[in-house]
Amino acid sequence: ANSGGPAMRQGDRGADLAATIAPKDLYVGDRVKLKGSGRTGEAMYIGPAQFAGGDIVVGIKLDEKRSSSDCDGKYKGERYFRCSPGLGIYQERSEVELIPPEQADEDIRSLSVLQPPESESFDLDTELQQLIGLSEVKHALKHVRNFIEVQRRRMVVVGTDTGRALHFALVHSGSGSGVSSVARLIGGLLLKLGALRSGQVVEVTREVLLAGCSGRDVAARFKKLAQAADGGVLLVNDADALKEADKSDRLGEEACMTIARELHSLRGPIEWPQRICFVFAGKRGELKRFLSEQLAIQSAIFAQLELSDLSAAEIARLLRRLVEENKFQLSKDLTDERLEVLVRRRLARGGPGGDGGGQLKNVKLARAILEEAVSRQTDRVWAKETLSLTGLTALVEEDFIDRAKDQSDAAEAALKKLDSIVGLRTVKEFVKSLYAQLQLEQQRREMGIHGASGGATLHMVFQGNPGTGKTTVARVVAELMKALGLLRTGHLVEADRSSLVAGYSGQTALKTKEVVETALGGVLFVDEAYALVGEDGKDSFGREALDTLIKLVEDYRADLVVIIAGYSAEMAKLLDANPGLRSRFPTVLEFEDYSPSELLEIADLMLLQDVLVMAPAAEKKLKAILADLQVPGGDPRANGNGRAVRNILERAKRNQAMRLQRGAARHGEDELCTLLPEDFNGCTG
């Protein structure tokens, strides 16, 4: 029998008990936020006030004291609540918004929460056009949209209203890859398509999830976080760190089990909008390992999105966008192509990325480049006492270049290149001592210390047989001098007699000057310089070229380094016959012939560049060939040195190709990459 009314089912009774008579959107005690300033606090009074003409106001006890007021709940003689001075404030009801109870909890008030894009105006294609790079992500999100829309059509045809839970994994290479932006897009997309109710993104990590937890507290803590993300996305960042690998981690295991249970409750056919969407993010290898160990989590993933690193061109586009967002402007000469060059230079420079020591990439790199540029621009503007809007906000190429760092890196690279050269111990020692001397002189100039000599004379003579590395060392010298700021470009121009001497009287000086002018700002390397004057010294054309060169060396002393090279005996004769030449080229470096063991080392390096190796017997045979190059009593000029090694190896590679061609149609990797003794048959320098 009933008590004067219809019987109620259990569900109806629960709904009746939970019902509220005359519900309101805001109650005293609720956590609230001021729309204008974003200040938060607790609602202490909601009702009419005489000072507001009888309109409804909200009296709030703020979380943080205001410096501009000492209100303690009393305003214009009216008091509706009491609090410490400076914490009280009254606002119109329309200026106050409720903080949802699940977000008002003290434990989760500091959570990072991203609101989704506006649902009514959200258009996936438009959003993806604004997203720089991440082509795999764009394709995956379009597939998610297609799946939801097609699945809804299936529901209509089949007559069911069930879908499947949508959870995601975001795989990236490090922080700054755009994880939060992609998670926000997922929230906006699912909200737009009715797969989520509110679409906000709540970001958590192991530290947030396990904060203050011990034992059974993990499930309770997770419940609070899930409530904050209810109707939206729970982004578990660095998900692979939830459980520490290769060691006992009770709290981490409990966290993974709690998440697995939650995902299990969402499995199978569900009604959209789903209660919550999980997004697990982590570094590529680590996250894949984590998912392979946590099969309950892995099986719930609908799609795995690959967040590839941005290219230099894409970072340049992002940099331009950040400049505009920060109310700066780029000079007209900073085109997309030029910005890309600057980004590549910064990428090559490297630098810590703040997430384990890796270098900056993606969004973080773009922000770092802009911050560095603004810092340099600030000093530049201050020095010029600029006051105009354009002057204060314009960024020029100079602002994007850390010249000191670039010079240091360039010098280090040049010295590494020098060290990688086989042999030449005395030459290397001289170049390093020259660099140290020039570096010290540079520091003295920066301190305002100027000597009477005006600095060292940098023109040099490289003498030795062919193939001993003279041109390679000349390039290193050019790079070092550019790194020190002694040369503008540091390029190397190679020349010989044919480049400097013309066929008609009066033209040689012009031709020599043209060559010298192409080398300004760098190094002019004149090989076989002794050939300019001939053995008898009566070559008038060559003499004209040499005289012109000597004059131009003096004229362009501050913007050019000249290195003359050739056989030792001939270069000695040239210097002896031309006293003016010796005084202008005081440094003479002797490049000694390579020993057989050094030539073998050169051969190994050359083969390594071509992904080739020698069988032990082949190496022994090559060593014998190289030893025969240096016949006692023979002409040392015929040794060939490095050039001879290259010629021998080229012949051996052709022999290998002929040998393999006579065999099977297909060959294994070892066969393709290994030289045998017979490949060196007939090989000479």
C-alpha positions in Angstrom: 0.0 0.0 0.0 1.1 3.5 -0.6 0.9 6.5 1.7 -1.5 8.6 -0.3 0.7 8.8 -3.3 2.1 6.7 -6.2 4.9 4.2 -5.3 8.4 5.5 -6.2 11.2 3.4 -7.7 14.6 3.5 -6.0 16.0 5.8 -8.7 13.1 8.2 -8.3 13.5 8.3 -4.5 17.2 9.2 -4.9 16.3 12.0 -7.4 13.6 13.4 -5.1 16.0 13.5 -2.1 18.6 15.3 -4.2 16.1 17.8 -5.5 16.3 21.4 -4.3 13.3 23.7 -3.8 13.8 27.0 -5.6 17.4 26.4 -6.6 19.8 29.4 -7.0 22.8 29.7 -9.1 24.9 31.1 -6.2 24.9 30.5 -2.4 26.7 32.0 0.6 29.8 29.9 1.1 30.4 29.2 -2.6 33.8 29.8 -4.1 33.6 32.7 -6.6 35.7 34.6 -9.1 35.5 38.3 -10.1 35.1 38.5 -13.9 37.1 41.7 -14.3 40.2 41.1 -12.2 40.2 37.3 -11.8 40.4 37.6 -8.0 38.9 34.7 -6.1 37.3 34.4 -2.7 34.3 33.2 -0.7 30.7 34.5 -1.1 29.7 35.9 2.3 26.5 37.8 1.5 24.1 37.7 -1.5 21.2 40.2 -1.5 20.1 43.8 -1.8 22.1 46.7 -0.5 21.1 50.3 -0.1 24.4 51.6 -1.4 23.5 49.8 -4.7 20.0 51.3 -4.9 18.4 48.1 -3.7 20.1 46.0 -6.4 21.4 42.5 -5.6 25.1 42.5 -4.7 27.6 39.8 -3.6 29.8 40.5 -0.6 33.1 38.6 -1.0 35.9 37.7 1.4 38.9 37.7 -1.0 41.8 35.2 -0.8 44.4 38.0 -1.2 44.4 41.4 0.4 43.9 44.5 -1.8 46.3 47.4 -1.4 43.8 50.0 -2.7 41.1 49.3 0.0 40.7 48.4 3.7 37.1 47.2 3.3 36.3 44.7 6.1 32.7 44.0 5.1 31.5 47.4 5.9 30.8 49.8 2.9 29.2 53.3 3.1 28.0 52.6 6.6 26.4 49.2 5.7 27.8 45.9 7.0 26.6 42.6 5.7 29.6 40.4 6.7 32.8 40.7 8.6 36.5 40.0 7.6 40.0 41.3 8.0 40.6 44.9 6.5 41.4 44.8 2.8 39.9 41.4 2.1 36.3 42.6 1.7 34.6 43.7 -1.5 31.1 44.1 -2.9 30.3 43.4 -6.6 27.2 43.4 -8.8 25.9 39.9 -9.3 26.6 40.0 -13.0 30.3 40.6 -12.3 30.7 37.4 -10.2 30.9 33.9 -11.4 30.8 30.6 -9.5 33.8 28.4 -9.3 32.5 24.8 -9.7 32.7 22.9 -6.4 34.9 20.3 -7.9 37.4 23.0 -8.8 37.0 24.9 -5.5 38.6 22.2 -3.4 41.8 23.6 -1.7 43.8 20.6 -3.0 43.1 21.3 -6.7 42.7 25.0 -6.8 46.2 25.4 -8.3 45.5 23.0 -11.2 46.4 24.0 -14.7 43.0 24.3 -16.5 42.7 25.3 -20.2 39.3 26.3 -21.4 38.3 24.9 -24.8 37.8 27.1 -27.9 34.4 28.7 -28.2 32.1 25.8 -29.2 29.7 27.8 -31.4 32.4 29.2 -33.6 34.8 26.2 -33.5 35.7 24.9 -36.9 38.3 22.1 -37.0 39.7 23.0 -40.5 40.2 26.6 -39.4 41.9 25.6 -36.2 44.2 23.3 -38.0 45.2 25.9 -40.5 46.4 28.0 -37.5 48.4 25.1 -36.2 52.0 25.3 -37.5 53.5 22.0 -38.5 52.2 18.7 -36.8 50.9 17.3 -40.1 50.4 13.8 -38.5 48.3 15.4 -35.7 46.1 17.3 -38.2 45.4 14.1 -40.1 44.6 12.2 -36.9 42.2 14.9 -35.7 40.4 14.9 -39.0 40.0 11.1 -38.6 38.5 11.6 -35.1 36.0 14.1 -36.5 35.1 11.8 -39.4 34.7 8.8 -37.0 32.3 10.7 -34.7 30.2 12.1 -37.5 30.0 8.8 -39.3 29.3 6.9 -36.1 26.4 9.2 -35.4 25.0 8.4 -38.8 25.4 4.7 -38.1 23.5 5.2 -34.8 20.6 6.8 -36.7 20.5 3.9 -39.2 20.9 1.1 -36.7 18.7 2.8 -34.1 21.1 2.9 -31.2 22.5 5.8 -29.3 25.8 4.3 -28.2 29.4 5.2 -29.2 32.8 4.3 -27.9 34.9 6.1 -25.4 37.6 8.3 -27.0 41.0 8.4 -25.2 44.3 9.4 -26.8 48.1 9.2 -26.5 50.3 12.1 -27.6 53.8 11.0 -28.5 56.5 13.7 -28.7 60.3 14.3 -28.5 60.3 16.7 -25.6 58.7 19.8 -24.0 57.6 22.6 -26.2 56.1 20.1 -28.8 52.6 21.6 -28.4 51.0 19.0 -26.1 48.7 21.5 -24.4 47.6 23.0 -27.6 46.7 19.7 -29.1 44.9 18.6 -26.0 42.9 21.8 -26.1 42.0 21.1 -29.7 40.8 17.6 -28.7 38.7 19.1 -26.0 37.2 21.7 -28.4 36.5 19.1 -31.1 34.8 16.6 -28.8 32.8 19.4 -27.3 31.7 20.7 -30.7 30.6 17.2 -31.8 28.8 16.4 -28.5 31.3 13.8 -27.4 32.2 15.9 -24.3 30.0 18.1 -22.1 32.3 21.0 -21.3 35.7 20.4 -23.0 38.1 21.9 -20.4 41.6 20.5 -20.2 43.0 19.7 -16.7 46.7 19.0 -16.8 48.3 16.7 -14.2 51.6 15.0 -13.7 52.9 12.3 -11.3 53.7 15.1 -8.8 50.2 16.5 -9.0 48.4 13.1 -8.9 50.4 11.8 -5.9 50.7 15.1 -4.0 50.3 14.3 -0.3 49.4 10.7 -1.0 50.3 7.7 1.0 48.8 4.2 0.5 45.0 4.4 0.0 45.0 8.2 -0.5 45.8 7.8 -4.2 42.2 6.8 -5.2 40.7 9.7 -3.3 43.2 12.1 -4.8 42.5 10.8 -8.3 38.7 11.2 -7.7 39.1 14.9 -7.0 41.2 15.4 -10.1 38.7 13.5 -12.2 35.9 15.7 -10.8 37.8 18.8 -11.9 38.1 17.3 -15.4 34.5 16.0 -15.5 33.0 16.7 -18.9 36.4 17.5 -20.3 39.9 16.3 -20.8 42.3 14.9 -18.2 45.8 15.4 -19.7 48.3 13.1 -18.0 51.6 14.7 -18.9 54.8 12.7 -18.7 52.6 9.7 -18.3 55.6 7.4 -18.5 56.8 8.8 -15.2 53.7 7.7 -13.3 55.5 4.5 -12.4 59.2 4.5 -11.9 60.8 1.8 -14.1 63.0 -1.0 -12.8 62.3 -0.3 -9.1 59.6 -0.8 -6.5 57.1 2.1 -6.7 54.0 1.3 -4.6 52.4 4.8 -5.1 53.1 4.7 -8.9 51.6 1.3 -9.2 48.5 2.4 -7.3 48.1 5.4 -9.6 48.3 3.2 -12.7 45.8 0.8 -11.2 43.4 3.6 -10.3 43.5 5.0 -13.8 43.1 1.6 -15.3 40.0 1.0 -13.2 38.5 4.3 -14.3 39.2 3.5 -18.0 37.7 0.0 -17.5 34.5 1.7 -16.2 34.3 3.6 -19.4 34.9 0.7 -21.7 32.3 -0.8 -24.1 29.5 1.1 -25.8 28.8 4.4 -24.1 26.5 7.3 -24.6 28.0 10.5 -25.8 28.9 12.9 -24.3 31.3 10.7 -22.4 32.1 11.5 -18.8 35.8 12.2 -19.3 38.4 12.0 -22.0 41.9 10.8 -21.0 45.0 12.0 -22.9 48.3 10.4 -22.0 51.4 12.4 -23.2 55.1 11.5 -23.0 58.4 11.2 -24.9 58.3 8.8 -27.8 60.3 5.9 -26.5 59.3 6.2 -22.9 55.6 6.5 -23.5 55.5 3.5 -25.8 57.4 1.5 -23.2 54.9 2.6 -20.5 51.9 1.7 -22.6 53.3 -1.7 -23.5 53.6 -2.4 -19.7 50.2 -1.0 -18.8 48.0 -3.0 -21.2 44.8 -1.9 -19.5 45.6 1.7 -20.4 47.0 0.9 -23.9 43.8 -1.1 -24.8 41.6 2.0 -24.0 43.5 4.3 -26.4 41.5 5.2 -29.5 44.3 7.0 -31.4 48.0 7.7 -30.9 49.0 11.1 -32.2 52.6 11.8 -33.3 53.8 15.3 -32.5 56.8 15.6 -34.8 59.5 18.3 -34.2 59.0 21.5 -36.2 61.3 22.2 -39.1 63.4 25.3 -39.2 61.0 26.9 -41.7 58.0 26.1 -39.4 59.9 27.5 -36.3 60.5 30.7 -38.4 56.8 31.0 -39.1 56.0 30.5 -35.4 58.7 33.1 -34.5 57.0 35.6 -36.7 53.6 34.9 -35.1 55.2 35.3 -31.6 56.7 38.6 -32.6 53.3 39.9 -33.7 51.6 38.6 -30.5 54.1 40.4 -28.4 53.5 43.7 -30.2 56.9 43.8 -31.9 57.7 44.1 -35.6 60.3 42.6 -37.9 62.4 44.8 -40.2 61.5 44.3 -43.9 64.7 42.5 -44.7 63.8 39.7 -42.2 62.0 37.6 -44.8 60.8 34.1 -44.0 63.8 32.7 -45.8 66.2 34.9 -43.7 64.4 34.0 -40.5 64.8 30.3 -41.4 68.6 30.9 -41.7 68.7 32.5 -38.3 66.7 29.6 -36.8 69.1 27.1 -38.4 72.0 28.9 -36.9 70.4 28.9 -33.5 69.6 25.2 -33.8 73.2 24.4 -34.7 74.3 26.4 -31.6 72.2 24.1 -29.3 71.6 24.9 -25.7 69.8 23.3 -22.7 66.1 22.7 -23.2 65.2 22.5 -19.5 63.8 19.0 -19.6 66.8 16.8 -18.9 69.5 18.7 -20.7 68.4 18.3 -24.3 68.5 21.2 -26.6 65.7 23.7 -27.1 63.2 22.8 -29.8 59.9 23.7 -31.3 57.8 26.4 -29.4 60.4 26.7 -26.6 63.2 27.4 -29.2 61.0 30.1 -30.9 60.3 31.8 -27.6 64.0 31.6 -26.6 65.0 33.2 -29.9 62.5 36.0 -29.4 63.5 36.6 -25.8 67.2 36.8 -26.7 66.4 39.2 -29.6 64.3 41.5 -27.4 67.1 41.5 -24.8 69.7 42.6 -27.4 67.3 45.1 -28.9 66.7 46.6 -25.5 70.4 47.4 -25.1 70.6 48.7 -28.7 67.6 51.0 -28.2 68.9 52.3 -24.9 72.3 53.1 -26.4 70.7 55.1 -29.2 68.2 56.8 -26.9 65.3 55.8 -29.2 61.9 57.2 -28.4 59.7 56.4 -31.4 57.2 53.6 -31.4 58.8 52.0 -34.4 62.3 52.3 -32.9 61.2 50.8 -29.6 59.4 47.8 -31.2 61.4 47.1 -34.3 63.6 43.9 -34.4 66.5 43.8 -36.9 68.7 41.0 -37.9 71.4 42.2 -35.5 69.1 41.5 -32.6 68.9 37.8 -33.5 72.6 37.1 -33.6 74.7 36.3 -30.6 78.0 37.2 -32.1 80.1 36.2 -29.2 78.6 32.7 -29.0 78.7 32.3 -32.8 82.3 33.2 -32.9 83.2 30.9 -30.0 81.3 28.0 -31.7 82.9 28.7 -35.0 86.4 28.7 -33.5 85.7 25.5 -31.6 84.5 23.8 -34.9 87.6 25.0 -36.8 90.0 23.7 -34.1 88.1 20.3 -34.1 88.6 20.2 -37.9 92.3 20.9 -37.4 92.6 18.1 -34.9 90.9 15.7 -37.3 93.7 16.2 -39.9 96.2 13.3 -39.8 99.8 14.2 -38.9 101.1 17.7 -39.3 102.0 18.1 -35.6 104.2 21.2 -35.9 101.7 22.9 -38.3 98.8 22.2 -35.8 100.9 23.6 -32.9 101.6 26.8 -34.9 98.0 27.3 -35.8 96.8 26.8 -32.2 99.5 29.2 -30.9 98.5 31.8 -33.6 94.9 31.5 -32.5 95.8 32.0 -28.8 97.9 35.0 -29.8 95.2 36.6 -31.8 92.6 35.9 -29.1 94.8 37.6 -26.5 95.3 40.6 -28.8 91.5 40.8 -29.2 91.0 40.8 -25.5 93.6 43.5 -25.1 91.9 45.7 -27.7 88.5 45.2 -25.9 90.2 46.4 -22.7 91.5 49.5 -24.5 95.2 48.3 -24.5 96.8 49.1 -27.9 100.4 48.2 -28.7 102.6 50.2 -30.9 103.2 47.4 -33.4 99.5 47.3 -34.4 99.2 43.5 -34.4 100.9 40.5 -36.0 101.4 40.2 -39.8 99.1 37.3 -40.8 100.3 36.6 -44.3 102.0 33.1 -44.6 104.0 30.7 -46.7 102.9 27.1 -46.8 105.7 24.9 -48.3 105.8 21.2 -48.9 104.9 18.5 -51.4 101.5 18.0 -52.9 98.8 16.3 -50.9 100.1 17.3 -47.5 97.0 19.3 -46.4 98.1 22.8 -47.2 94.7 23.9 -48.7 92.8 22.2 -45.8 94.8 24.0 -43.2 94.4 27.3 -45.1 90.6 26.8 -44.8 90.9 26.3 -41.0 93.0 29.5 -40.7 90.3 31.4 -42.6 87.6 30.1 -40.3 89.5 30.9 -37.1 90.2 34.4 -38.3 86.5 34.9 -39.1 85.6 33.6 -35.7 87.9 36.2 -34.1 86.3 39.0 -36.2 89.6 39.6 -38.0 88.0 38.7 -41.4 84.5 39.6 -42.5 83.5 36.5 -44.4 86.4 34.0 -43.8 86.0 32.5 -47.3 88.9 30.9 -49.2 89.8 31.8 -52.8 92.2 29.5 -54.5 94.4 30.8 -57.3 97.5 30.0 -59.3 99.6 31.5 -62.1 96.8 31.0 -64.7 94.3 32.9 -62.4 96.6 35.9 -62.0 98.6 36.3 -65.3 97.0 37.5 -68.5 98.1 36.8 -72.1 98.7 40.4 -73.0 100.8 43.3 -71.7 99.0 45.6 -69.3 96.2 43.1 -68.5 98.0 41.1 -65.8 97.7 43.8 -63.1 93.9 44.1 -63.8 93.5 40.4 -63.7 95.4 40.0 -60.4 93.4 42.9 -58.9 90.1 41.2 -59.8 91.2 38.0 -58.1 92.3 39.8 -55.0 89.1 41.7 -54.8 87.1 38.5 -54.8 89.1 37.4 -51.8 88.5 40.5 -49.7 87.2 39.7 -46.3 88.8 36.2 -46.5 91.9 34.3 -47.5 93.6 34.2 -50.9 95.5 31.0 -51.3 98.0 31.1 -54.2 99.3 27.6 -55.0 102.6 27.1 -56.9 103.4 30.7 -56.3 107.0 30.2 -57.5 105.6 29.7 -61.0 104.8 33.4 -61.2 108.4 34.4 -62.0 109.8 31.2 -63.5 113.2 29.6 -62.9 115.2 32.4 -64.5 113.2 35.2 -63.1 112.7 36.8 -66.5 109.0 36.3 -66.8 107.7 39.9 -67.2 104.1 38.9 -67.0 104.6 36.8 -63.9 106.7 39.5 -62.3 103.9 42.0 -62.9 101.5 39.7 -61.2 103.8 39.3 -58.2 104.5 43.0 -57.9 100.8 43.8 -58.1 100.0 41.2 -55.5 102.6 42.6 -53.1 101.2 46.1 -53.5 97.6 44.9 -52.9 98.7 42.9 -49.9 99.7 46.3 -48.3 96.6 48.2 -49.6 94.2 45.6 -48.2 96.2 44.6 -45.1 93.2 45.0 -42.7 90.8 43.0 -44.9 92.8 40.2 -46.5 95.1 37.4 -45.6 97.3 35.9 -48.4 98.9 32.5 -48.2 101.4 31.5 -50.9 102.2 27.9 -51.3 104.4 25.5 -53.2 107.4 23.1 -53.2 109.9 23.9 -50.4 113.0 24.5 -52.5 111.2 26.6 -55.1 109.4 28.7 -52.4 112.8 29.3 -50.6 114.3 30.6 -53.9 111.2 32.8 -54.5 111.6 34.4 -51.0 115.3 34.9 -51.4 115.0 36.6 -54.7 112.3 39.0 -53.5 113.2 40.6 -50.1 109.9 42.6 -50.1 108.1 39.3 -50.3 109.8 37.8 -47.2 109.1 40.8 -45.1 105.5 40.7 -45.9 105.2 36.9 -45.5 107.3 36.4 -42.3 105.6 33.1 -41.3 106.9 30.0 -43.2 105.2 26.6 -42.4 106.8 23.4 -43.5 104.3 20.6 -44.4 106.2 17.3 -44.1 105.4 14.2 -46.1 103.1 11.6 -44.5 104.6 8.4 -43.1 103.2 5.1 -44.4 101.2 4.6 -41.1 99.7 8.1 -41.5 98.8 7.4 -45.1 97.0 4.3 -43.9 95.1 6.3 -41.4 94.1 8.7 -44.1 92.9 5.8 -46.2 90.8 4.5 -43.3 89.1 7.9 -42.9 88.4 8.2 -46.6 86.9 4.8 -46.7 84.8 5.5 -43.6 83.3 8.5 -45.4 82.2 6.1 -48.2 80.9 3.5 -45.7 83.7 1.1 -46.7 86.2 -1.0 -44.8 89.1 -3.2 -45.7 89.5 -6.9 -44.9 92.6 -7.5 -42.7 94.5 -8.9 -45.7 93.5 -6.0 -47.9 94.8 -3.5 -45.2 98.1 -5.4 -45.2 98.4 -5.1 -49.0 97.6 -1.4 -49.0 100.2 -0.8 -46.3 102.8 -2.4 -48.6 101.7 -0.3 -51.5 101.9 2.9 -49.4 105.4 1.9 -48.2 106.6 1.6 -51.9 105.5 5.2 -52.5 108.5 6.4 -50.4 111.5 4.8 -52.2 114.8 5.8 -50.6 116.7 8.1 -53.0 113.6 8.8 -55.1 112.0 12.1 -55.8 109.9 13.0 -52.7 107.6 15.1 -54.9 106.3 11.9 -56.5 105.0 10.5 -53.2 101.6 12.1 -53.7 100.8 11.9 -50.0 97.0 12.3 -49.5 96.3 12.6 -53.3 98.1 9.3 -53.9 95.9 7.6 -51.3 92.8 8.9 -52.9 93.9 7.7 -56.4 94.7 4.2 -55.0 91.3 3.9 -53.3 89.4 5.1 -56.3 91.1 2.3 -58.4 90.4 -0.2 -55.6 86.7 0.7 -55.6 86.5 0.2 -59.3 88.1 -3.2 -59.0 85.6 -4.1 -56.3 82.7 -3.1 -58.5 84.1 -5.2 -61.4 84.6 -8.2 -59.0 81.0 -8.0 -57.6 79.6 -7.6 -61.1 81.0 -11.0 -62.1 79.3 -12.7 -59.2 75.7 -13.0 -58.0 73.1 -10.4 -59.0 72.4 -9.5 -55.4 75.0 -9.0 -52.7 74.9 -8.8 -48.9 75.8 -5.7 -46.9 79.3 -7.1 -46.0 80.2 -7.8 -49.6 79.1 -4.3 -50.7 81.1 -2.6 -47.9 84.3 -4.6 -47.8 87.4 -4.2 -50.0 89.4 -7.5 -50.5 93.1 -7.9 -51.2 92.5 -8.5 -55.0 90.8 -5.1 -55.2 94.2 -3.5 -54.8 95.8 -5.3 -57.7 97.4 -2.8 -60.1 96.8 0.1 -57.7 99.6 2.7 -57.5 99.8 6.3 -56.4 
